[in-house]
Amino acid sequence: MSSIEEIGAAIERLSPEELSAFRRWFSAYDAARWDSGIEMDVVGGKLGPLAGEALDCYRSGTAREL
C-alpha cells in the first residue's frame, strides 16, 4: 500500500470532528505551502517578467478588469 493510500484510509477512519479539524489544518498547511512557493518565485525573479507585461498592458490601456 502506498503512502497516499495509507493517508486516505486514515482519513476515512476519522470522526466528523476529527475530519473537520483535519480540513482546517490542511487548508492552513496548503495555504502556507502556496505562499512559500510564491515567495520563492518572487525571490527567484520568476514573476518580474509577468509584472512587467501587466504594467505594459495597464499603461497602454489594453488591460481589462478581472
PDB file with SEQRES, HELIX, SHEET and CRYST1 records, atoms N, CA, C and O in Angstrom:
SEQRES   1 A   66  MET SER SER ILE GLU GLU ILE GLY ALA ALA ILE GLU ARG          
SEQRES   2 A   66  LEU SER PRO GLU GLU LEU SER ALA PHE ARG ARG TRP PHE          
SEQRES   3 A   66  SER ALA TYR ASP ALA ALA ARG TRP ASP SER GLY ILE GLU          
SEQRES   4 A   66  MET ASP VAL VAL GLY GLY LYS LEU GLY PRO LEU ALA GLY          
SEQRES   5 A   66  GLU ALA LEU ASP CYS TYR ARG SER GLY THR ALA ARG GLU          
SEQRES   6 A   66  LEU                                                          
HELIX    1 AA1 SER A    3  GLU A   12  1                                  10    
HELIX    2 AA2 PRO A   16  VAL A   43  1                                  28    
HELIX    3 AA3 GLY A   48  SER A   60  1                                  13    
CRYST1    1.000    1.000    1.000  90.00  90.00  90.00 P 1           1          
ATOM      1  N   MET A   1       0.852  -1.171   0.000  1.00  0.00           N  
ATOM      2  CA  MET A   1       0.000   0.000   0.000  1.00  0.00           C  
ATOM      3  C   MET A   1       0.906   1.245   0.000  1.00  0.00           C  
ATOM      4  O   MET A   1       1.877   1.315   0.753  1.00  0.00           O  
ATOM      5  N   SER A   2       0.574   2.217  -0.850  1.00  0.00           N  
ATOM      6  CA  SER A   2       1.373   3.442  -0.928  1.00  0.00           C  
ATOM      7  C   SER A   2       1.029   4.385   0.223  1.00  0.00           C  
ATOM      8  O   SER A   2       0.018   4.226   0.907  1.00  0.00           O  
ATOM      9  N   SER A   3       1.884   5.348   0.407  1.00  0.00           N  
ATOM     10  CA  SER A   3       1.648   6.341   1.458  1.00  0.00           C  
ATOM     11  C   SER A   3       0.325   7.063   1.241  1.00  0.00           C  
ATOM     12  O   SER A   3      -0.409   7.317   2.196  1.00  0.00           O  
ATOM     13  N   ILE A   4       0.016   7.395  -0.017  1.00  0.00           N  
ATOM     14  CA  ILE A   4      -1.231   8.093  -0.317  1.00  0.00           C  
ATOM     15  C   ILE A   4      -2.428   7.226   0.065  1.00  0.00           C  
ATOM     16  O   ILE A   4      -3.397   7.720   0.640  1.00  0.00           O  
ATOM     17  N   GLU A   5      -2.360   5.948  -0.250  1.00  0.00           N  
ATOM     18  CA  GLU A   5      -3.453   5.048   0.116  1.00  0.00           C  
ATOM     19  C   GLU A   5      -3.587   4.942   1.629  1.00  0.00           C  
ATOM     20  O   GLU A   5      -4.699   4.898   2.156  1.00  0.00           O  
ATOM     21  N   GLU A   6      -2.455   4.900   2.327  1.00  0.00           N  
ATOM     22  CA  GLU A   6      -2.480   4.825   3.784  1.00  0.00           C  
ATOM     23  C   GLU A   6      -3.099   6.093   4.376  1.00  0.00           C  
ATOM     24  O   GLU A   6      -3.906   6.023   5.303  1.00  0.00           O  
ATOM     25  N   ILE A   7      -2.719   7.239   3.840  1.00  0.00           N  
ATOM     26  CA  ILE A   7      -3.276   8.507   4.317  1.00  0.00           C  
ATOM     27  C   ILE A   7      -4.776   8.552   4.057  1.00  0.00           C  
ATOM     28  O   ILE A   7      -5.550   8.959   4.923  1.00  0.00           O  
ATOM     29  N   GLY A   8      -5.183   8.133   2.862  1.00  0.00           N  
ATOM     30  CA  GLY A   8      -6.609   8.110   2.535  1.00  0.00           C  
ATOM     31  C   GLY A   8      -7.393   7.205   3.469  1.00  0.00           C  
ATOM     32  O   GLY A   8      -8.478   7.564   3.927  1.00  0.00           O  
ATOM     33  N   ALA A   9      -6.847   6.040   3.748  1.00  0.00           N  
ATOM     34  CA  ALA A   9      -7.518   5.112   4.657  1.00  0.00           C  
ATOM     35  C   ALA A   9      -7.625   5.712   6.060  1.00  0.00           C  
ATOM     36  O   ALA A   9      -8.649   5.559   6.725  1.00  0.00           O  
ATOM     37  N   ALA A  10      -6.572   6.394   6.508  1.00  0.00           N  
ATOM     38  CA  ALA A  10      -6.601   7.017   7.837  1.00  0.00           C  
ATOM     39  C   ALA A  10      -7.643   8.130   7.880  1.00  0.00           C  
ATOM     40  O   ALA A  10      -8.350   8.287   8.875  1.00  0.00           O  
ATOM     41  N   ILE A  11      -7.733   8.896   6.806  1.00  0.00           N  
ATOM     42  CA  ILE A  11      -8.727   9.982   6.755  1.00  0.00           C  
ATOM     43  C   ILE A  11     -10.137   9.413   6.800  1.00  0.00           C  
ATOM     44  O   ILE A  11     -11.014   9.977   7.454  1.00  0.00           O  
ATOM     45  N   GLU A  12     -10.359   8.312   6.117  1.00  0.00           N  
ATOM     46  CA  GLU A  12     -11.689   7.692   6.107  1.00  0.00           C  
ATOM     47  C   GLU A  12     -12.109   7.220   7.496  1.00  0.00           C  
ATOM     48  O   GLU A  12     -13.304   7.107   7.770  1.00  0.00           O  
ATOM     49  N   ARG A  13     -11.151   6.946   8.371  1.00  0.00           N  
ATOM     50  CA  ARG A  13     -11.467   6.480   9.725  1.00  0.00           C  
ATOM     51  C   ARG A  13     -11.707   7.628  10.706  1.00  0.00           C  
ATOM     52  O   ARG A  13     -12.081   7.375  11.852  1.00  0.00           O  
ATOM     53  N   LEU A  14     -11.507   8.858  10.300  1.00  0.00           N  
ATOM     54  CA  LEU A  14     -11.679   9.989  11.211  1.00  0.00           C  
ATOM     55  C   LEU A  14     -13.147  10.197  11.559  1.00  0.00           C  
ATOM     56  O   LEU A  14     -14.040   9.958  10.746  1.00  0.00           O  
ATOM     57  N   SER A  15     -13.368  10.640  12.767  1.00  0.00           N  
ATOM     58  CA  SER A  15     -14.716  11.033  13.189  1.00  0.00           C  
ATOM     59  C   SER A  15     -15.053  12.355  12.493  1.00  0.00           C  
ATOM     60  O   SER A  15     -14.158  13.022  11.975  1.00  0.00           O  
ATOM     61  N   PRO A  16     -16.318  12.735  12.475  1.00  0.00           N  
ATOM     62  CA  PRO A  16     -16.673  14.030  11.864  1.00  0.00           C  
ATOM     63  C   PRO A  16     -15.903  15.204  12.480  1.00  0.00           C  
ATOM     64  O   PRO A  16     -15.497  16.121  11.766  1.00  0.00           O  
ATOM     65  N   GLU A  17     -15.705  15.179  13.789  1.00  0.00           N  
ATOM     66  CA  GLU A  17     -14.965  16.258  14.452  1.00  0.00           C  
ATOM     67  C   GLU A  17     -13.500  16.252  14.038  1.00  0.00           C  
ATOM     68  O   GLU A  17     -12.912  17.302  13.777  1.00  0.00           O  
ATOM     69  N   GLU A  18     -12.917  15.055  13.981  1.00  0.00           N  
ATOM     70  CA  GLU A  18     -11.522  14.942  13.564  1.00  0.00           C  
ATOM     71  C   GLU A  18     -11.355  15.354  12.105  1.00  0.00           C  
ATOM     72  O   GLU A  18     -10.367  15.996  11.748  1.00  0.00           O  
ATOM     73  N   LEU A  19     -12.307  14.989  11.273  1.00  0.00           N  
ATOM     74  CA  LEU A  19     -12.246  15.364   9.861  1.00  0.00           C  
ATOM     75  C   LEU A  19     -12.314  16.878   9.712  1.00  0.00           C  
ATOM     76  O   LEU A  19     -11.601  17.453   8.889  1.00  0.00           O  
ATOM     77  N   SER A  20     -13.156  17.522  10.492  1.00  0.00           N  
ATOM     78  CA  SER A  20     -13.252  18.973  10.462  1.00  0.00           C  
ATOM     79  C   SER A  20     -11.929  19.612  10.876  1.00  0.00           C  
ATOM     80  O   SER A  20     -11.469  20.564  10.245  1.00  0.00           O  
ATOM     81  N   ALA A  21     -11.323  19.088  11.934  1.00  0.00           N  
ATOM     82  CA  ALA A  21     -10.029  19.608  12.394  1.00  0.00           C  
ATOM     83  C   ALA A  21      -8.959  19.371  11.333  1.00  0.00           C  
ATOM     84  O   ALA A  21      -8.116  20.236  11.092  1.00  0.00           O  
ATOM     85  N   PHE A  22      -8.993  18.201  10.701  1.00  0.00           N  
ATOM     86  CA  PHE A  22      -8.029  17.908   9.638  1.00  0.00           C  
ATOM     87  C   PHE A  22      -8.204  18.876   8.477  1.00  0.00           C  
ATOM     88  O   PHE A  22      -7.213  19.370   7.940  1.00  0.00           O  
ATOM     89  N   ARG A  23      -9.427  19.157   8.082  1.00  0.00           N  
ATOM     90  CA  ARG A  23      -9.671  20.105   6.986  1.00  0.00           C  
ATOM     91  C   ARG A  23      -9.076  21.472   7.309  1.00  0.00           C  
ATOM     92  O   ARG A  23      -8.420  22.081   6.463  1.00  0.00           O  
ATOM     93  N   ARG A  24      -9.302  21.953   8.526  1.00  0.00           N  
ATOM     94  CA  ARG A  24      -8.750  23.248   8.924  1.00  0.00           C  
ATOM     95  C   ARG A  24      -7.226  23.229   8.875  1.00  0.00           C  
ATOM     96  O   ARG A  24      -6.594  24.153   8.363  1.00  0.00           O  
ATOM     97  N   TRP A  25      -6.651  22.158   9.420  1.00  0.00           N  
ATOM     98  CA  TRP A  25      -5.196  22.037   9.417  1.00  0.00           C  
ATOM     99  C   TRP A  25      -4.665  21.996   7.994  1.00  0.00           C  
ATOM    100  O   TRP A  25      -3.714  22.707   7.671  1.00  0.00           O  
ATOM    101  N   PHE A  26      -5.264  21.176   7.136  1.00  0.00           N  
ATOM    102  CA  PHE A  26      -4.748  21.022   5.783  1.00  0.00           C  
ATOM    103  C   PHE A  26      -4.916  22.309   4.984  1.00  0.00           C  
ATOM    104  O   PHE A  26      -4.046  22.662   4.187  1.00  0.00           O  
ATOM    105  N   SER A  27      -6.009  23.000   5.186  1.00  0.00           N  
ATOM    106  CA  SER A  27      -6.224  24.269   4.493  1.00  0.00           C  
ATOM    107  C   SER A  27      -5.121  25.265   4.851  1.00  0.00           C  
ATOM    108  O   SER A  27      -4.573  25.928   3.971  1.00  0.00           O  
ATOM    109  N   ALA A  28      -4.799  25.368   6.131  1.00  0.00           N  
ATOM    110  CA  ALA A  28      -3.734  26.272   6.571  1.00  0.00           C  
ATOM    111  C   ALA A  28      -2.379  25.811   6.043  1.00  0.00           C  
ATOM    112  O   ALA A  28      -1.574  26.625   5.591  1.00  0.00           O  
ATOM    113  N   TYR A  29      -2.132  24.511   6.101  1.00  0.00           N  
ATOM    114  CA  TYR A  29      -0.874  23.945   5.597  1.00  0.00           C  
ATOM    115  C   TYR A  29      -0.718  24.212   4.106  1.00  0.00           C  
ATOM    116  O   TYR A  29       0.346  24.639   3.658  1.00  0.00           O  
ATOM    117  N   ASP A  30      -1.765  23.964   3.343  1.00  0.00           N  
ATOM    118  CA  ASP A  30      -1.715  24.147   1.903  1.00  0.00           C  
ATOM    119  C   ASP A  30      -1.505  25.616   1.547  1.00  0.00           C  
ATOM    120  O   ASP A  30      -0.738  25.930   0.637  1.00  0.00           O  
ATOM    121  N   ALA A  31      -2.176  26.508   2.252  1.00  0.00           N  
ATOM    122  CA  ALA A  31      -2.018  27.943   2.008  1.00  0.00           C  
ATOM    123  C   ALA A  31      -0.585  28.384   2.304  1.00  0.00           C  
ATOM    124  O   ALA A  31      -0.013  29.176   1.555  1.00  0.00           O  
ATOM    125  N   ALA A  32      -0.009  27.880   3.382  1.00  0.00           N  
ATOM    126  CA  ALA A  32       1.366  28.239   3.735  1.00  0.00           C  
ATOM    127  C   ALA A  32       2.345  27.733   2.679  1.00  0.00           C  
ATOM    128  O   ALA A  32       3.294  28.435   2.328  1.00  0.00           O  
ATOM    129  N   ARG A  33       2.123  26.528   2.174  1.00  0.00           N  
ATOM    130  CA  ARG A  33       2.998  25.988   1.112  1.00  0.00           C  
ATOM    131  C   ARG A  33       2.874  26.824  -0.150  1.00  0.00           C  
ATOM    132  O   ARG A  33       3.876  27.104  -0.809  1.00  0.00           O  
ATOM    133  N   TRP A  34       1.649  27.229  -0.497  1.00  0.00           N  
ATOM    134  CA  TRP A  34       1.415  28.064  -1.673  1.00  0.00           C  
ATOM    135  C   TRP A  34       2.158  29.399  -1.507  1.00  0.00           C  
ATOM    136  O   TRP A  34       2.871  29.840  -2.408  1.00  0.00           O  
ATOM    137  N   ASP A  35       1.977  30.028  -0.343  1.00  0.00           N  
ATOM    138  CA  ASP A  35       2.640  31.303  -0.079  1.00  0.00           C  
ATOM    139  C   ASP A  35       4.157  31.166  -0.178  1.00  0.00           C  
ATOM    140  O   ASP A  35       4.829  32.030  -0.741  1.00  0.00           O  
ATOM    141  N   SER A  36       4.681  30.096   0.362  1.00  0.00           N  
ATOM    142  CA  SER A  36       6.121  29.864   0.315  1.00  0.00           C  
ATOM    143  C   SER A  36       6.600  29.720  -1.126  1.00  0.00           C  
ATOM    144  O   SER A  36       7.656  30.238  -1.488  1.00  0.00           O  
ATOM    145  N   GLY A  37       5.833  29.026  -1.935  1.00  0.00           N  
ATOM    146  CA  GLY A  37       6.195  28.869  -3.340  1.00  0.00           C  
ATOM    147  C   GLY A  37       6.185  30.187  -4.085  1.00  0.00           C  
ATOM    148  O   GLY A  37       7.073  30.457  -4.894  1.00  0.00           O  
ATOM    149  N   ILE A  38       5.185  31.006  -3.814  1.00  0.00           N  
ATOM    150  CA  ILE A  38       5.106  32.330  -4.447  1.00  0.00           C  
ATOM    151  C   ILE A  38       6.297  33.180  -4.008  1.00  0.00           C  
ATOM    152  O   ILE A  38       6.918  33.852  -4.832  1.00  0.00           O  
ATOM    153  N   GLU A  39       6.616  33.151  -2.719  1.00  0.00           N  
ATOM    154  CA  GLU A  39       7.750  33.923  -2.214  1.00  0.00           C  
ATOM    155  C   GLU A  39       9.048  33.481  -2.884  1.00  0.00           C  
ATOM    156  O   GLU A  39       9.883  34.319  -3.226  1.00  0.00           O  
ATOM    157  N   MET A  40       9.224  32.187  -3.073  1.00  0.00           N  
ATOM    158  CA  MET A  40      10.420  31.679  -3.743  1.00  0.00           C  
ATOM    159  C   MET A  40      10.462  32.150  -5.203  1.00  0.00           C  
ATOM    160  O   MET A  40      11.529  32.473  -5.724  1.00  0.00           O  
ATOM    161  N   ASP A  41       9.305  32.185  -5.850  1.00  0.00           N  
ATOM    162  CA  ASP A  41       9.242  32.668  -7.222  1.00  0.00           C  
ATOM    163  C   ASP A  41       9.603  34.145  -7.306  1.00  0.00           C  
ATOM    164  O   ASP A  41      10.289  34.565  -8.238  1.00  0.00           O  
ATOM    165  N   VAL A  42       9.146  34.935  -6.338  1.00  0.00           N  
ATOM    166  CA  VAL A  42       9.465  36.366  -6.310  1.00  0.00           C  
ATOM    167  C   VAL A  42      10.968  36.549  -6.127  1.00  0.00           C  
ATOM    168  O   VAL A  42      11.601  37.296  -6.873  1.00  0.00           O  
ATOM    169  N   VAL A  43      11.536  35.867  -5.135  1.00  0.00           N  
ATOM    170  CA  VAL A  43      12.963  35.981  -4.865  1.00  0.00           C  
ATOM    171  C   VAL A  43      13.776  35.504  -6.071  1.00  0.00           C  
ATOM    172  O   VAL A  43      14.825  36.069  -6.380  1.00  0.00           O  
ATOM    173  N   GLY A  44      13.290  34.471  -6.745  1.00  0.00           N  
ATOM    174  CA  GLY A  44      13.993  33.923  -7.903  1.00  0.00           C  
ATOM    175  C   GLY A  44      13.792  34.718  -9.180  1.00  0.00           C  
ATOM    176  O   GLY A  44      14.361  34.380 -10.218  1.00  0.00           O  
ATOM    177  N   GLY A  45      12.987  35.775  -9.116  1.00  0.00           N  
ATOM    178  CA  GLY A  45      12.787  36.625 -10.277  1.00  0.00           C  
ATOM    179  C   GLY A  45      11.816  36.095 -11.309  1.00  0.00           C  
ATOM    180  O   GLY A  45      11.731  36.645 -12.407  1.00  0.00           O  
ATOM    181  N   LYS A  46      11.089  35.054 -10.993  1.00  0.00           N  
ATOM    182  CA  LYS A  46      10.181  34.452 -11.967  1.00  0.00           C  
ATOM    183  C   LYS A  46       8.963  35.318 -12.273  1.00  0.00           C  
ATOM    184  O   LYS A  46       8.378  35.205 -13.350  1.00  0.00           O  
ATOM    185  N   LEU A  47       8.577  36.183 -11.333  1.00  0.00           N  
ATOM    186  CA  LEU A  47       7.369  36.979 -11.533  1.00  0.00           C  
ATOM    187  C   LEU A  47       7.652  38.339 -12.164  1.00  0.00           C  
ATOM    188  O   LEU A  47       6.722  39.017 -12.602  1.00  0.00           O  
ATOM    189  N   GLY A  48       8.917  38.748 -12.216  1.00  0.00           N  
ATOM    190  CA  GLY A  48       9.281  40.039 -12.790  1.00  0.00           C  
ATOM    191  C   GLY A  48       8.764  40.230 -14.209  1.00  0.00           C  
ATOM    192  O   GLY A  48       8.128  41.246 -14.489  1.00  0.00           O  
ATOM    193  N   PRO A  49       9.016  39.286 -15.115  1.00  0.00           N  
ATOM    194  CA  PRO A  49       8.529  39.453 -16.486  1.00  0.00           C  
ATOM    195  C   PRO A  49       7.003  39.545 -16.560  1.00  0.00           C  
ATOM    196  O   PRO A  49       6.472  40.304 -17.370  1.00  0.00           O  
ATOM    197  N   LEU A  50       6.306  38.796 -15.738  1.00  0.00           N  
ATOM    198  CA  LEU A  50       4.840  38.855 -15.734  1.00  0.00           C  
ATOM    199  C   LEU A  50       4.350  40.203 -15.222  1.00  0.00           C  
ATOM    200  O   LEU A  50       3.393  40.766 -15.754  1.00  0.00           O  
ATOM    201  N   ALA A  51       5.007  40.716 -14.190  1.00  0.00           N  
ATOM    202  CA  ALA A  51       4.625  42.020 -13.663  1.00  0.00           C  
ATOM    203  C   ALA A  51       4.885  43.105 -14.709  1.00  0.00           C  
ATOM    204  O   ALA A  51       4.075  44.016 -14.878  1.00  0.00           O  
ATOM    205  N   GLY A  52       6.011  43.005 -15.406  1.00  0.00           N  
ATOM    206  CA  GLY A  52       6.317  43.966 -16.461  1.00  0.00           C  
ATOM    207  C   GLY A  52       5.286  43.942 -17.575  1.00  0.00           C  
ATOM    208  O   GLY A  52       4.869  44.988 -18.074  1.00  0.00           O  
ATOM    209  N   GLU A  53       4.881  42.748 -17.959  1.00  0.00           N  
ATOM    210  CA  GLU A  53       3.857  42.607 -19.001  1.00  0.00           C  
ATOM    211  C   GLU A  53       2.530  43.213 -18.547  1.00  0.00           C  
ATOM    212  O   GLU A  53       1.851  43.887 -19.320  1.00  0.00           O  
ATOM    213  N   ALA A  54       2.169  42.968 -17.291  1.00  0.00           N  
ATOM    214  CA  ALA A  54       0.920  43.523 -16.756  1.00  0.00           C  
ATOM    215  C   ALA A  54       0.972  45.048 -16.729  1.00  0.00           C  
ATOM    216  O   ALA A  54      -0.003  45.711 -17.083  1.00  0.00           O  
ATOM    217  N   LEU A  55       2.102  45.603 -16.311  1.00  0.00           N  
ATOM    218  CA  LEU A  55       2.236  47.059 -16.281  1.00  0.00           C  
ATOM    219  C   LEU A  55       2.192  47.648 -17.693  1.00  0.00           C  
ATOM    220  O   LEU A  55       1.608  48.711 -17.901  1.00  0.00           O  
ATOM    221  N   ASP A  56       2.799  46.972 -18.652  1.00  0.00           N  
ATOM    222  CA  ASP A  56       2.745  47.434 -20.040  1.00  0.00           C  
ATOM    223  C   ASP A  56       1.306  47.473 -20.548  1.00  0.00           C  
ATOM    224  O   ASP A  56       0.901  48.431 -21.207  1.00  0.00           O  
ATOM    225  N   CYS A  57       0.546  46.440 -20.243  1.00  0.00           N  
ATOM    226  CA  CYS A  57      -0.862  46.402 -20.650  1.00  0.00           C  
ATOM    227  C   CYS A  57      -1.650  47.523 -19.985  1.00  0.00           C  
ATOM    228  O   CYS A  57      -2.484  48.166 -20.621  1.00  0.00           O  
ATOM    229  N   TYR A  58      -1.385  47.752 -18.716  1.00  0.00           N  
ATOM    230  CA  TYR A  58      -2.080  48.815 -17.988  1.00  0.00           C  
ATOM    231  C   TYR A  58      -1.764  50.185 -18.599  1.00  0.00           C  
ATOM    232  O   TYR A  58      -2.660  50.993 -18.841  1.00  0.00           O  
ATOM    233  N   ARG A  59      -0.496  50.421 -18.838  1.00  0.00           N  
ATOM    234  CA  ARG A  59      -0.073  51.712 -19.379  1.00  0.00           C  
ATOM    235  C   ARG A  59      -0.592  51.950 -20.793  1.00  0.00           C  
ATOM    236  O   ARG A  59      -0.875  53.086 -21.173  1.00  0.00           O  
ATOM    237  N   SER A  60      -0.716  50.874 -21.572  1.00  0.00           N  
ATOM    238  CA  SER A  60      -1.185  51.034 -22.957  1.00  0.00           C  
ATOM    239  C   SER A  60      -2.705  51.054 -23.064  1.00  0.00           C  
ATOM    240  O   SER A  60      -3.258  51.294 -24.137  1.00  0.00           O  
ATOM    241  N   GLY A  61      -3.370  50.800 -21.950  1.00  0.00           N  
ATOM    242  CA  GLY A  61      -4.832  50.814 -21.951  1.00  0.00           C  
ATOM    243  C   GLY A  61      -5.456  49.517 -22.435  1.00  0.00           C  
ATOM    244  O   GLY A  61      -6.663  49.464 -22.673  1.00  0.00           O  
ATOM    245  N   THR A  62      -4.658  48.477 -22.584  1.00  0.00           N  
ATOM    246  CA  THR A  62      -5.198  47.182 -23.050  1.00  0.00           C  
ATOM    247  C   THR A  62      -5.524  46.223 -21.914  1.00  0.00           C  
ATOM    248  O   THR A  62      -5.984  45.107 -22.154  1.00  0.00           O  
ATOM    249  N   ALA A  63      -5.288  46.655 -20.676  1.00  0.00           N  
ATOM    250  CA  ALA A  63      -5.599  45.811 -19.523  1.00  0.00           C  
ATOM    251  C   ALA A  63      -7.109  45.751 -19.354  1.00  0.00           C  
ATOM    252  O   ALA A  63      -7.825  46.683 -19.717  1.00  0.00           O  
ATOM    253  N   ARG A  64      -7.581  44.642 -18.798  1.00  0.00           N  
ATOM    254  CA  ARG A  64      -9.017  44.515 -18.538  1.00  0.00           C  
ATOM    255  C   ARG A  64      -9.222  44.123 -17.094  1.00  0.00           C  
ATOM    256  O   ARG A  64      -8.376  43.474 -16.479  1.00  0.00           O  
ATOM    257  N   GLU A  65     -10.360  44.529 -16.564  1.00  0.00           N  
ATOM    258  CA  GLU A  65     -10.671  44.201 -15.180  1.00  0.00           C  
ATOM    259  C   GLU A  65     -10.989  42.721 -15.055  1.00  0.00           C  
ATOM    260  O   GLU A  65     -11.533  42.106 -15.972  1.00  0.00           O  
ATOM    261  N   LEU A  66     -10.642  42.164 -13.907  1.00  0.00           N  
ATOM    262  CA  LEU A  66     -10.940  40.753 -13.647  1.00  0.00           C  
ATOM    263  C   LEU A  66     -12.331  40.598 -13.088  1.00  0.00           C  
ATOM    264  O   LEU A  66     -12.762  39.479 -12.806  1.00  0.00           O  
TER     265      LEU A  66                                                      
END                                                                             
